[in-house]
Every structure is written in structure tokens, then in C-alpha cells.
Amino acid sequence: MASTYTNPEYPYRRSPDQDASSPVHHPVIIVGGGPAGLAAAMDLALQGIDAVVLDDNNTVSVGSRAICIAKRTLEICDRYGCARPMIDKGVIWKHGRVYFGEEQIYEFDLLPEQHHKIPAFINLQQYYFEEYMVDRCQQMPRIDLRWLHKVTEVQSTAERADIVVDTRDGPYRLSCDYLLVADGANSPIRESLGLESKGQVFEDRFLIADIVMEADFPAERRFWFDAPFHPDQSTLLHKQADNVWRIDFQLGWDADPEEEKKIENIRPRVEAMLGKERKWELEWASVYTFRCRKMDSFMHQRIVFMGDAAHQVSPFGARGANGALQGVENLCWKLAAVLHGRAPASLLATYDMERQHGARENILHSTRATDFMTPKNAATRLFRDTVLDLARDYSFARSLVNSGRLSTPCTYDDTPLSTADQADFSPRMRPGSTCQDAPLTGAGGQQEWLLERLGNRFVLMLYGTLPASAREQLEVSLARLEREGTRTDVLWVLPQGQQGSKDNEVVDSEGVLAQRYDLQQGSAYLIRPDQHVCARWRTLEADAVVAAAHRALGQHLAEEQAA
């Protein structure tokens, strides 16, 4: 019955950099081989940037850790080329149930819409998630993965970063244009630079017990307030791959973390929940405390912080790793544009701007969930229990129940990189939004998905046809962007009933794309390399495309800075 997973061990390899007479310089060095670091390496590689990844360990995460992988994260991984094994291995789910005591008070569906390639969520142990990312990295020649290479010293100036790396063969030095730091919540590099991650520690403790058992429970999220088997406390149950089940038990602030991790103390809790007759084995246990915090700035000269090193949230809501990858996709297209000379260095400041917004949003949801789940006085307890009572019968109360608002994509409404709407559109896919997927039919009759056609470069999505004169003007504008080094592909979307004949023509065969993007004849969208909308028009003007691309690349920021 025990889980059969064995952590892979990646070999230490001596790099030619270790034998160089002077420090070798790289465009990008990434510290940390976890989800954020690996994602950054893949994202940059797809956009033509070489990266060195340094990790002080030689395996993937020990224990399941983050398990809930959201739709947007999987869409990002699909762009990287590693989502399929994750989905095949993971437990797909979208339903959840919330209980108060013994009674179910409501249930929810995270993706009631049809016509999506990627599921709402999968549950997959972090060690699998990282292993599949490593596998993909090893297929990409632009990525230099160095295991058991530990960064021990970091210095940064306005022009570059310098580091010392320790290995079993002794230390060596490197320099880089940009150092991306993804070395975890307690970030040694952040600490060594005297930079703070500020926030709040919540006075409660939770036990994670990952158990291996065969059970016919549905693959859904089940959350109990005041669980009958765990009185006055909350409990969460999730299914993972390999018949591993995640149980979270609220313990209270006075719980002793070391004592609670012992099997003799875990067993009575699990037996109270599942019954003494059910057979199971403990795979992994951990006790954690909620922390919500972030750095005031994710950038320090030529050092950029990512993932938990930059911001940290509580596990409820699955916003840690999922938020980390949203940050990575935001950063890497901008960094690639700067390194390729297509954008000013000031574009990178918008990583801090946009992802500070994302971090604040995640921390807000996480804090509210924690406050609701762990009331600290009689008044807040009365409020919470009254809301739960009302939620049985009234839908308005269900919106107030907070057992962890699950991760959703961040919309950059206030970003300076977007071009404001000049026409009447539905707000659903407004500038700053993450593109939503939709089914398409390719020129050869094959089924495709919109997101497969987006990412890694700018894409201009046009619905219907353009007059010949407008096409000619558009070709001139796109050629101008091409001369400037900004690749902008055109995706022609034809309405239902038509048929494409060129590689860049697709048919909205189900009518879903037109509905989701509020498309009419002649409508156009300009999509950023990270699959976010940056502009849209009812009637396309070729010069407007150039202006919107320039704005998305931050050219106006450099002009404002110079002025």
C-alpha cells in the first residue's frame, strides 16, 4: 500500500566555468531548482535566452508539499511543453463540498463552462510536478542545470551581479546581467542582502498528514468547519496521485509541532475521521504556521526575486506555487525583450508593479481565509458560525464562506503597459486579462486550442476579414515591428461555417471564441507574450497596433524617465 515514489537523484557535474581563469559571464543565472526557478529557465529558453540554474540539492522536493495545481499554471506549463505528463498523472477535479459539523452546507463547481483544454485543477504531489519540469528542462539546450552548486555570496551593482558558488570541487565565481532568485521562503540570498519580507504570522498551526490508502471517495475538495471527528477545528481532504490522500487538521496555536508529527499522535486523528477499520499508511507529515508576507520590492539592482523568496501566502487557496508561476511568466518575456534589445530596461519595473498587485491580491484572499477559518474571539466566531448556518439555505451567505478562495489568474487592470479601450466591449477579456482558451479548427481540419497559438511573442488576433487597403497598411506596420526586432504574428479567426486555407487561419467552429472575446466582424486583440491582453479594437487601425506594441514594451516608460 505504501507509495512507490522514489526521489530521483541528479548527478553533480563539473562545469567548464569552474576551470576558467576568470569569472564566466552569463546573461541570466537562476538560483533555485524548484517550480519558480525551473519555470523561469524554460520560459527564457523558449524566447531565445540561455540560463544557468544553480541548486544546492540534487533532487526534487521531499514530501508532497504544494499539491493543487490550477488551470492557469497548467496552461503556462502547456506552453513550456510539460503539462501533459502532469495532467496524465494528476487527479483531475473541479467540484468541492463544504461542511459545517456533520451537514453539507453547499457544493461548488470551479469550471462549469465547457470547451476548455485544461481542467480547473489537478492534484499532484510537488515532487512529480518538479520532476516533469526537470525532464523538460533537460530537453532544452539553452538550460544549464547544475545540481549541488550552492550560491554562498552575492553582490550586485547597477550593471551586473557577481556570485560565488560552492561545490564539492571547491568554490568558483560567476557574473551575470541578471540574477533571478528563487531560493525559498527563507531566502538566504534575501537575508544576506539585508532585505526584508514583511507581513503577518497567524497564531494557529495545521498538520498535514499524507496517507496512502485505497478508498472510493470522490476526487473533489472536501472541507469541514467544526468537523464532527475533529471538534471545534477545521479539516480538509484531497486525493492525490498513487492513492495518496492529503488531510489537513487544524491544531491550534498551542500545539507542539514535533509531537503532532509523531505517528502515535496522527493515528488517533485519522482513525476518528476514517474509522479504525480502514487500512492506511503514513507517507509524509508536516506541521505549518500560516504566513502572509512579501518584499516591498522584488527587484534589487540586477537581482530579481521570484516565488516564495518574493512573497509567501498560507497554503489554503493554492496560491503559493500557482502565484509563483504567474509571476515567472510575467517576468520572463520582459527580461527576454530587454536582453534582446527590443525594450528598455525600465520595462522590468513593471514586473514589480504588476506582481506586487498579484501578491497583494493573493495575500488579501489568504488573510481573509485564515481569519474566517480561525476566529480569534467570540464575536468573530459568532459571525463565522452564523454565516455557515445561513449558507445552508441562502446563496448570498455562501459568497461569505471562506475556506480558501482558490487560485485564479490575476488581471492587471492598472498596468501602464495596456492600451485603454476606445470602443464598447464586454469587460470579460479587457486589457490586462489572461487570455481564456477556446476550441478552434485549423486549416487542415484538425482541432486546436487558442492558447496553443499564443505566447512567447506578440500575436494580433483578427476576427473576420479586412479590406485589401487595410491589409496592406497592416503589413507595413507589422514589417516595421519586425525590423525593430518585435515579432508579431497574425492569427486570422474565421466565423463558423467558413474554412481556412493558410497556416495562420483558424475557424471559430463552435462560436465559443466570439462569445468569450465579444468578437464582431473586424474586431482585433493584441496579445502579450505571456498570453495577457494588452489592447483591443472594434475597427483596426494599423498604426494603433504599432503604438500598442510599443506601449506594451514600455517604450513610453523610458521616454518619461528621460524627461
Secondary structure by P-SEA (a helix, b strand, c coil): ccccbbbbbbbbbbccccccccbbbbcbbbccccaaaaaaaaaaaaabbbbbbbbcccccccccccccccaaaaaaaaaaccaaaaaaabbbbcbbbbbcccccccccccccccccccccbbbbcaaaaaaaaaaaaaacccbbbbccccccbbbbcccccccccccccccbbbbccbbbbccccccaaaaaacccbbbbbccbbbbbbbbbcccccccbbbbbccccccccbbbbbbbbcccbbbbbbbbcccccccccccaaaaaaaaaaaccccbbbbbcbbbbbbbbbccccccccccbbbccccccccccccccaaaaaaaaaaacaaaaaaaaacccccaaaaaaaaaaaaaaaaaaaaaaaaaaaaccccaaaaaaaaaaaaaacccaaaaaaccccccccccccccccccccccccccccccccccbbbbbbbccccbbbbcccccccbbbbbbcccccaaaaaaaaaaaaaaaaacbbbbbbbbbccccccccccbbbcccaaaaaaaccccbbbbbbccccccccccccccaaaaaaaaaaaaaaaaaaaaac
